[in-house]
Amino acid sequence: MSRFGPDQRAAALGEGVRVGGFALAGALVFPTETPTEVRAAWHQLPADVGFVVLTASAAEVLADALADPPPGRSELLTVVLP
């Protein structure tokens, strides 16, 4: 079961116009416009990120990565925007 703790940060990853506002809530924002940028941002997430908001297109690009997270990241909680 995934857990988001008080020592973890939130991040938002996807098209800038859809995720930019999450910065107002204190989330790290990774605006991406291409599949290459999405993959690069995913691999650059800091270790203290425990919760990631993804746009639908970013989630599609990361489908394999979400199904099989890297070692040490199995507790990463993700949500996909509609």
FENZI-V511055 format. One record per helix or strand of 2 or more residues. SS is the DSSP state (H for helix, E for strand). FROM is the first residue (numbers start at 1). TO is the last residue. If there is no record, write none. Layout:
SS:FROM:TO, SS:FROM:TO
This chain:
E:9:14, H:16:25, E:28:31, H:35:43, E:49:54, H:56:61, H:63:67, E:77:80
